[in-house]
Amino acid sequence: MAYAEKVFKVRNGVRTKQFTWRCKYKAPPGHKPPWLTESGFPTKKIAEDWGAEQEAAIRAGTWIDPAKLKTPFGKWVEIWKTSVHKRPRTQSSRAYLLDKLLLPEWEYKPLAEVNNVFNVQSWATRVSKPLGPHDPDTVAQARSLLSTILSAAEDAQYIPVNRLFGRRILAGADHVDDGEEEVWAQPDEAHRMYQRFGGVQGLMVLTDCYLGLRWGELTGLHKDNCLIKKIDKVDGKPFVRHVIRVDGRLGALHEDPIELDEAGLAAWHAAEDARLEMCRTKGWKANRRKTPKSRLEVYLGPPKNKYSAREVDVPEFLARLLDQHIESWPHEHPFTTPSGTWWLRGNFGRELRPVADGREAIPRKRGYAGREGWEPILKGFTMRGARHTADTWMKEDRVDRALRFGSLGWVPKDIEGTYEHITPEMRRHRLDALTARWRRGRRVMLRSVA
């Protein structure tokens, strides 16, 4: 049974008359030591009541060892890392959030202090713009990761409950709606970007606006999964359509930063030494580059989730363009660079910027042919905006929700999604609507040129 005893304060090595109360209570069976203590109580009754609560929690199986509550956050993170396995890109993103936001603030603080909504709210406000250095979206991701880590601590009985779970913590610019949203295109704008870009890049933009594939699904597409012929029946008559299939095993290109280990760092330094030696022998001036923390691994793998493996119907005009492109394209994957290497998201985005945002003309001069200026078509447009475009067009054309979700690789988790199904008539309606958009976009563009 719990009991209390006096603890006298000592000043300059001499015991004073001032004292507090310390509680001693029976530890769970098998715990060492068999008795536990907690100090700092102002009265004997408060100390005994607290001890009685601990013993009641032990009997109920809900007791949390105070030593675990005092575990530093950084120490628990190392334990937590051994219990989770995620894709390399997810691991890299988590490592960044831990190194830049979470560990600098919480590494040496006990879990009991981290597991406090007010403390986390204050931290989020302090580090978010305009008060702090970090974008509010990045801070929101760090808050979400912090809650995930604390939920694991709850499961491991390091804390009684994750107090951040289900709590919306607003900070900084989160309180203000800046009105920004993803830029999506009208049919004529998509057609103008297609013509201005030209080549495989222009076809990539056009295809994504009409089909809404994810970036990795578009760049990882294999020609064997393009324009597969399907025959349905509508009103008893054959309905022929062509589809692009997103393969469930190798249907997406992944760009994952992989943290460099000792062997990877040694290989990088060896390659850098060789580069510097080559520059020195050729008389070129070169400085040693900063040592990277990670390398980018590019590979084919499964799409975002098992539901993303799907078939997307292709309208007739786009099927013709894709067929002509694949017929003359020398590579297995239709949407690589002309040399056959993978398009990376950042590289393609840099090439897209002048096409969508416009560019200034550079006059011709000696040694340089100059270039023409481009008026903006759609400032801020991205390949993610192309996916927004496809969804927006389908909603505007009143495409049935089942087909819209199926085309984009979404899974409705409500009761309606369980019972609704895609019919050939739905597919024909969507293809007819997209063809009408293509024709309308060309007409508008031609009128604007004239």
N, C-alpha and C positions, 0 to 999 in steps of 0.2 A: 504494500500500500504506500502511496506517495506521502512524503512528509517534508517539512521545511526546517531549515537551520539558519542561524545567523551567520553573516559574513561581515566582519568588521573591516572598515577602511583603514589602510596603512598610509601614513604620511611621513616621509623622511625616515623610513625604517621603524617607525613607532606606531603601534596600534592605537587608533582613536576610539572615541565612544560612539562614533557614527557607524551605522551598519545598514546592510540591505539583507534580503532573504534569498536563500538558494533552495531550489526544489530538487529533491532526489526521488526518482520513480523507477519502477521495475521495468527493465528492458524486455523485448520479446525473447522467447526461448531460443537459445543458441547464440544470442547476441553477446559480443564481448566489447566492453565490460558488461556484467549482468545488471548493473545499476547505472543510470544516466542522470546527469545534472544539468540544470539551467539556472543561471544567476541573474541578479538585477531586479528582483521583485521588491516593491516598496513595503508590502505587508505580508505577514505569515499566511493569512487566508488566501490572498491572491496567488501565492506560490503553491499552496496545497491544492487549490482549485485547478490551477494550470496542470499540475502533475496528475490529478484525477482525470482530466480530459485526455491527457496522453495515454494513460493506461486504458481508458475506455476505447480510444481509437485503436490501440493495439489489439484489444479483444475483438473489435469489429473488423479488423483487417484493413483499416484505412489509415494507419499511422505512417507518417513520413519521417524518416530519420533526420533529425536536425542537421547532422553532418552533411547529408546530401543536399539539403536546402542551401548550405553554405558553399557548395561546389562552385568554383569560378566558371563563368560562362565559357571561357576559352577551353577549359579542361573538358567540359561536357561536349563541346563541339567536336573535339577529337574523338570522343567515344561515339558520338552520333554518326560521324563520317563512316565508321566501320560497319554501320548497320544499314546503309542505303547504297543502292547502285543505280545510277542514272546514265543516260546517254552522255558522251563526252561534252557535247555542247552545254547540256544542263549543268554538268559538274563545273565547267569553266565559268558559266554565269554565276553559279553559287559561290565559287571561289572569289570572283571579283567583288560580289556584294559583301562577303565576309571581310575581305582584306581592306576594302575602301570605306565601308560604312559601319558594319556591325562590330567587328573586333576592336577597332580604335576606341569605341565608346564603352563596350561591355566586357571586354576580354577578362579583366581581373575582378569584375563585380560578381557577387554571388547570384545564383539563379533566383533566389527569393526576391532580390532587388530588381532583376531584369523582368521578372514576371509581375509587372506593375503597370497598369494602363496609363496612369499619370506620368510615370517616368518615361515611357515610350512616347507618349504624346509630346512631352517637352523636347525629347531628343529629335523627333521627326520635324517639329516646328523649327528647331535650331539649325538643322542641317539642310532644310529645303530652301530653295530660292523663293523670295528675294533675300532672306536672312542668311542662308547658308550657300555652300558651293554646289549642291547637287540638284539635279532636275527632280521635280516632285514625282514623276513616274518612276524614276530609279529608286527614290526613297520608298515609294509604295511597294515596289518589288522586294526591297530589303525588309520592310515590315512584314510582308507575307512570308518570307523565308524565316524571319525571327519567330513567327507564330508556328510554323512547321517544326522548327527545332524545339520549341517549348512543348508542343504536343508530344514529341518523342520523349521529352523529359517527364511528362505526365505519365506516359505509358510505362516508363522505366521506374516510376515511383520516386523520382527526384523532387518533384513538386506535386502538391495535391491536385491542382487543376490548372490548365492553361487559361489564364485570364484574358489573353488576347483573342482567343478563339471566338469568331463571330462578331468581334467588335470592329466597327469602322472608325479608324483613327484618321482624322483630317488634319492636314498641316500645310502651311505655306500656300502655294498657288492652288492646292486642292480645293480651297474654299471659293475659288473664283472660276467661273466658266469662261474660258477665253474665246469660246465660240469656234475654235478650230476643229475641222473634221477632215477625214481623208478625201482628197480630191478625186472625183470620178469624171468620166468623159461622156460627152454626147457622141452619137454616131459619126457626125462630120469631123469632130475633133480626133476621134480614133483613126479615121481614114486619112486625115492630114498628117498625123504622126507616122502612120504606116508609110505614106509616100515620102515624107521628108527623111525618115530614117533609112528606108530602103533595105534591100538585102534580107538576111536572116533576122537582123534586129527588128526591122519593121514588121516582119511577119510574126515575130514573137509578141510584140505589143498588140497587134491586131488579134491574134489567136487568144491571148489572155483576156482581152476585153470581151470577146464573145463567148468564151468557155469558162473563164474564172478558175483556172488551175492555180494551185499554189506554186510559188517560185520553184521549189525543188522538184515538184511534179512536172513542170514545164521543161526545165533544163535536163532532167533525168529521163525524159521520154525516149523510148527506143522506137525505131521505125517499124518494128514488127507489131507494135501496139497502136499503130496509127491506121485510121480508116478501115477498121474491120467491118465487114459487111454484115448487117443484120436484117432479117425479113420478118415483119409482123403482119397482122391483118387488121384492117379497119373497115368495118361494114362488109366483111367478107372478101375484100380485095387486098392484094399484097401491098404492104407499105415498106419500102426499102429505105434504110437509113445506114449511115456510117458513123462509127464511134471511135473515140480515143479511149484506150484502156489504161488506167493507172494500176500498174502491177503491185500486188500486195507484198512481194518479196524485194524487188529491186526497182520500185517505181518512183523513187525520189532521189535527188542529189542532195547530199548533206555536206555542210561546211562546218566542221567541228574544230574549235581550238583545243589542242591537246597540250597539257602542261608538260614542259620538258623535264625529263629526269636527268640523272648524272650522265648517262650515256648519250642522251640527246644533246645536252649542252656541250659535251666533249666533241661530238660530231659537228655541231655548229661552229665551235671555235676553230676546229681543223679546217672547215670550209672557208671561214673568214680569213684565216692565216694564208690559205692558198690564194684567195682573191687579192689580198694585199701584196703578196709576193709577185703575182702576175702584174699588178699595177706598177709595182716598183721597177720590174725589169723592162716594162714598156715606157717608163718615164712619166707615168700618169700620177697625178696627185690624188691621194685617197686617204680618208680617215677611217679608223676602226668604228664600225657601227655599234650601236647600243645592244647589249646582250638581251635577246628576247626571253620572255617567260614561257611562251608557248609557240607551237607551230600549228599551221592550219592543215587539217586532214580533210581531203575531199574524196568522197566515195559514194557509191550507189547503195541504197538500203530501203527498208520499208518506208511508206509514207507516214504521215503524222500519227495516225492510229489505224486500227484494223478496219474501221468504217470508211477510211479514205480510199481504200482500194475499190475502184468503181469504173463504170463506163459512162462517158460523156458524149452525148449526141452532137454531131458536127453539122452545121447547116451546109447546104449544097455549094454555095459560092466559096466558103472557106475550105471545103473538101477539095475543090478543084485547085485552089491555090496551094494547099498542102501537098497534093499529089504531084503537081508540077515541081515543087521545091524538092520533095524527096527523090523524084526521078533523077534530078540533076545533082543531088547532094552526095558527095563521096564518102560521108561518114555514117556510122551506125546510128548515131543520135542526131535527129534533125535540127536540134537547137543548141549546137555547140558554136564556138567561134569558127570562122572560115578555115582555120588551121586544124580544127578538130579537138582543141582543148576545151575544158569546161568553162562556161561563163560563170564568173563569181558574182554574187549579188552586188558587191560594192563596185566592181569594174563596170558592170552593165549600167548601174545607176549613174555613174559619172558620164557615160556616153549618152544616156537618156536626157540628162539635164539640159544641154543646149537645144535638143530637139523639142522639148516641151516648153522650156523657159525662154527660148530665143537666145540670140548671140549678136554681138556687135561685128560689123564688117571690119576687115583688116585690109587696107589698100595694098596694091601690088608694089613691090619694091625689088631692088636688085637681090637676087638669091632667094626670093620668096614670091610665090605666085599670087599671094593674097587669098582672101576668102570672102564670100558674100555674107551679108547680114541676114539674120532670121528674125522675123517677128514672133513674139510668144504665141504658142498655140494653147497651152493649158499649164500655167505656172504651178509648180508643186506636184505635178502628176508623178506617180511612182508605179512600180509593178504591183504593189499591194493595192494601189488605187484601181488597177485594171480588174482585180478580183472584186472590189467594191462595185465597179462599173457593171460587171456581169450580173451581180445580184440585184442591183438597182434596176437594170433593164428588165430582168425577169419579173420583178415585183410590178413594175409599171405596165408590163404586158399581161399581167394577171396570170402568170404561170402558176399552176397548182403548187401548193407548198411542198407536197411530197416530192415532186420532180425538182423543185428548186433546191431543197435540202440534199436530194440525191446527187444532183449535178455538182454541187459545191463540196460534197463529202462531209456534210453535217448529219448528225443523228438526233432527231427530235426525241426528247425524253419524257414527253407527256403522253396521255392516253390516246390523243388523236394520232400521234406518230406511230403508235402500236397497230392501229387499225387501218390507216390509209395506205394505198398502194398506187404504183405508177402504171398508167395505162398507155397503150399506143396512141390514143387520141390526145392525151396530154403531151406526148413527145412531138406529135405532128404540129400541135398548136405552138409549142415553143420554137420549133424550127422555122415555121412560117413567120412567126413574129420577128425572129432574128434576121431572116432574109429581107423582110420589109424594112427593118432598120438599116441594113446594109445599103439597100437601094435609096432610101431617103437620105442617108448620110452622104452618098455620092452626089445626089442631086444638089443638096445644100452646098457642098464643097465646090461643085462646078459653078453654081451661081455666084458664089463669093469670089471665085477667080475671074469670072467674066465681068 
